[in-house]
Amino acid sequence: MKTYQPLNCDLHDYLEIACLYGYTLDIELIDGQRLTARAITTRTASTREEFLDVDTAEGRREIRLDQLLAITPQDDNARFGRVVLA
């Protein structure tokens, strides 16, 4: 995997909101994969890489933030719509 590229702070706020409210997200990855998952938390590893932890139908998964293309909340009263992160 390439060297980690931090996410813009303004965009990071959308992930924090999604985790705070436990939104179910349609997640688009830069490699073309797509998944639906509930946002749990963001975290920083000792390597300084940042991750979004989510619950999927298959179990818990961590996604490195620079692998996210876009997120779209699936909740009716979400505080934001589709956000392009890459």
Secondary structure by P-SEA (a helix, b strand, c coil): ccccccccaaaaaaaaaaaaacccccccccccbbbbbbbcccccccccbbbbbbbccccbbbbccccccccccccccccccccccc
